[in-house]
Amino acid sequence: MSTPTLNIAPDAIVVADATLRGKITIGPSTIVHPKAVIDAKEGEIILGSHNIVEETAVIENLNGTDYVMRIGDDNLFEVGSICHAKSVGNSNVFGIKSIVGSETEITEGCKIGPACKVLNEKLEPLTAVYFERNLRRTTTETPASQRSQCDFLRKLMPKYNMALQNTKK
Protein backbone atom coordinates (compact mmCIF):
# COMPACT_ATOMS: atom_id res chain seq x y z
CA MET A 1 0.00 0.00 0.00
CA SER A 2 1.39 3.44 -0.93
CA THR A 3 2.01 6.04 1.75
CA PRO A 4 -0.89 8.52 1.68
CA THR A 5 0.28 11.84 0.24
CA LEU A 6 -1.66 14.38 -1.74
CA ASN A 7 -0.06 17.02 -3.91
CA ILE A 8 -2.50 19.45 -5.55
CA ALA A 9 -1.28 22.13 -8.00
CA PRO A 10 -2.13 25.63 -6.71
CA ASP A 11 -4.58 26.35 -9.55
CA ALA A 12 -6.28 22.93 -9.50
CA ILE A 13 -9.72 22.60 -7.90
CA VAL A 14 -10.49 19.50 -5.84
CA VAL A 15 -13.88 19.67 -4.16
CA ALA A 16 -13.74 18.58 -0.52
CA ASP A 17 -16.58 16.11 -1.15
CA ALA A 18 -14.34 14.06 -3.50
CA THR A 19 -12.67 10.90 -2.18
CA LEU A 20 -8.89 10.68 -2.55
CA ARG A 21 -6.82 7.80 -1.16
CA GLY A 22 -3.11 7.02 -1.36
CA LYS A 23 -0.28 8.84 -3.12
CA ILE A 24 -1.84 11.24 -5.64
CA THR A 25 -0.50 14.18 -7.65
CA ILE A 26 -3.05 16.49 -9.27
CA GLY A 27 -1.65 18.73 -11.99
CA PRO A 28 -2.31 22.36 -12.90
CA SER A 29 -5.86 23.44 -13.76
CA THR A 30 -7.28 19.97 -13.14
CA ILE A 31 -10.84 19.86 -11.77
CA VAL A 32 -12.15 17.11 -9.47
CA HIS A 33 -15.93 17.27 -8.91
CA PRO A 34 -17.95 16.25 -5.83
CA LYS A 35 -18.34 12.48 -5.27
CA ALA A 36 -15.46 11.69 -7.66
CA VAL A 37 -13.07 8.98 -6.44
CA ILE A 38 -9.32 8.87 -7.07
CA ASP A 39 -7.98 5.76 -5.36
CA ALA A 40 -4.23 5.16 -5.25
CA LYS A 41 -4.19 2.72 -2.34
CA GLU A 42 -2.78 0.00 -4.66
CA GLY A 43 -0.27 2.32 -6.41
CA GLU A 44 0.50 5.98 -7.10
CA ILE A 45 -1.61 8.09 -9.51
CA ILE A 46 -0.29 11.19 -11.30
CA LEU A 47 -2.78 13.39 -13.18
CA GLY A 48 -1.46 15.96 -15.65
CA SER A 49 -2.97 19.36 -16.40
CA HIS A 50 -6.45 20.40 -17.53
CA ASN A 51 -8.16 17.11 -16.67
CA ILE A 52 -11.80 17.03 -15.55
CA VAL A 53 -13.03 14.25 -13.24
CA GLU A 54 -16.82 14.55 -13.01
CA GLU A 55 -19.25 13.39 -10.32
CA THR A 56 -19.05 9.70 -9.34
CA ALA A 57 -16.21 9.04 -11.80
CA VAL A 58 -13.66 6.56 -10.43
CA ILE A 59 -9.94 6.53 -11.23
CA GLU A 60 -8.20 3.65 -9.48
CA ASN A 61 -4.73 2.11 -9.84
CA LEU A 62 -5.10 -1.68 -9.54
CA ASN A 63 -1.68 -2.50 -10.98
CA GLY A 64 0.27 -2.85 -7.72
CA THR A 65 2.28 -0.67 -5.40
CA ASP A 66 5.31 -0.51 -7.73
CA TYR A 67 3.29 0.74 -10.70
CA VAL A 68 2.58 4.46 -11.22
CA MET A 69 -0.63 5.19 -13.15
CA ARG A 70 0.10 8.24 -15.31
CA ILE A 71 -2.71 10.29 -16.79
CA GLY A 72 -1.76 12.93 -19.36
CA ASP A 73 -3.36 16.30 -20.08
CA ASP A 74 -6.80 17.40 -21.34
CA ASN A 75 -8.73 14.25 -20.41
CA LEU A 76 -12.42 14.15 -19.51
CA PHE A 77 -13.76 11.47 -17.15
CA GLU A 78 -17.54 11.84 -17.40
CA VAL A 79 -20.14 11.02 -14.75
CA GLY A 80 -19.90 7.47 -13.42
CA SER A 81 -17.00 6.42 -15.65
CA ILE A 82 -14.55 3.89 -14.20
CA CYS A 83 -10.89 3.98 -15.23
CA HIS A 84 -8.39 1.36 -14.03
CA ALA A 85 -6.10 1.81 -17.08
CA LYS A 86 -2.36 1.18 -16.91
CA SER A 87 -1.84 4.56 -18.55
CA VAL A 88 -3.82 7.35 -20.18
CA GLY A 89 -2.32 9.71 -22.75
CA ASN A 90 -3.62 13.17 -23.69
CA SER A 91 -6.99 14.43 -24.97
CA ASN A 92 -9.18 11.41 -24.24
CA VAL A 93 -12.87 11.25 -23.31
CA PHE A 94 -14.28 8.55 -21.02
CA GLY A 95 -18.05 8.57 -21.57
CA ILE A 96 -20.76 8.31 -18.94
CA LYS A 97 -20.60 4.93 -17.15
CA SER A 98 -17.81 3.65 -19.40
CA ILE A 99 -15.43 1.06 -17.94
CA VAL A 100 -11.71 0.74 -18.68
CA GLY A 101 -9.88 -2.31 -17.30
CA SER A 102 -6.54 -2.47 -15.51
CA GLU A 103 -4.68 -4.08 -18.43
CA THR A 104 -5.73 -1.33 -20.85
CA GLU A 105 -3.57 1.46 -22.27
CA ILE A 106 -5.32 4.52 -23.66
CA THR A 107 -3.07 6.49 -26.03
CA GLU A 108 -4.02 9.89 -27.50
CA GLY A 109 -7.32 11.37 -28.66
CA CYS A 110 -9.48 8.34 -27.88
CA LYS A 111 -13.22 8.49 -27.16
CA ILE A 112 -14.88 5.76 -25.13
CA GLY A 113 -18.63 6.09 -25.51
CA PRO A 114 -21.26 5.95 -22.78
CA ALA A 115 -21.54 2.50 -21.13
CA CYS A 116 -18.78 1.09 -23.36
CA LYS A 117 -16.13 -1.28 -22.02
CA VAL A 118 -12.45 -1.57 -22.91
CA LEU A 119 -11.03 -4.25 -20.66
CA ASN A 120 -7.70 -5.56 -21.92
CA GLU A 121 -6.04 -3.85 -24.88
CA LYS A 122 -4.03 -0.91 -26.10
CA LEU A 123 -6.18 1.60 -27.99
CA GLU A 124 -4.40 3.16 -30.95
CA PRO A 125 -4.49 6.98 -31.20
CA LEU A 126 -7.81 8.53 -32.28
CA THR A 127 -9.82 5.36 -31.62
CA ALA A 128 -13.53 5.75 -30.89
CA VAL A 129 -15.37 2.98 -29.03
CA TYR A 130 -19.14 3.20 -29.40
CA PHE A 131 -22.52 1.46 -29.04
CA GLU A 132 -23.28 -1.44 -26.73
CA ARG A 133 -21.20 -3.84 -28.86
CA ASN A 134 -18.11 -1.67 -28.29
CA LEU A 135 -17.51 -1.12 -32.01
CA ARG A 136 -14.27 0.60 -33.03
CA ARG A 137 -13.34 3.16 -35.63
CA THR A 138 -10.55 5.65 -36.16
CA THR A 139 -11.57 9.29 -35.94
CA THR A 140 -10.04 12.11 -37.94
CA GLU A 141 -9.57 14.61 -35.16
CA THR A 142 -8.62 14.82 -31.51
CA PRO A 143 -11.43 15.58 -29.01
CA ALA A 144 -11.77 19.25 -28.07
CA SER A 145 -9.40 20.59 -25.44
CA GLN A 146 -10.70 20.80 -21.87
CA ARG A 147 -8.81 24.06 -21.18
CA SER A 148 -11.69 26.51 -21.60
CA GLN A 149 -14.01 24.26 -19.57
CA CYS A 150 -11.36 24.00 -16.83
CA ASP A 151 -10.97 27.78 -16.75
CA PHE A 152 -14.74 28.21 -16.44
CA LEU A 153 -15.03 25.57 -13.69
CA ARG A 154 -12.07 27.05 -11.76
CA LYS A 155 -14.05 30.27 -11.43
CA LEU A 156 -17.46 28.71 -10.81
CA MET A 157 -16.87 25.72 -8.53
CA PRO A 158 -15.41 27.53 -5.49
CA LYS A 159 -18.61 29.61 -5.30
CA TYR A 160 -20.73 26.50 -4.71
CA ASN A 161 -18.33 23.92 -3.23
CA MET A 162 -15.69 23.82 -0.56
CA ALA A 163 -12.35 23.02 -2.19
CA LEU A 164 -9.22 21.36 -0.83
CA GLN A 165 -6.17 23.59 -0.90
CA ASN A 166 -2.53 22.69 -1.34
CA THR A 167 -0.65 24.04 1.67
CA LYS A 168 2.64 24.10 -0.29
CA LYS A 169 3.18 27.03 -2.62
ABEGO torsion letter per residue (X at the ends): XBBBBBBBBAABBBBAABBBBEBBBBBBGBBBBBGBBBBAAAEBBBBBBGBBBBBGBBBBBAAEAABBBBBBBGBBBBBGBBBABABBBBGBBBBBGBBBBAABBBBBGBBBBBGBBBABBBBBBGBBBBEAAGBBBBBABBBBBAAAAAAAAAAAAAAABBBBBBABX
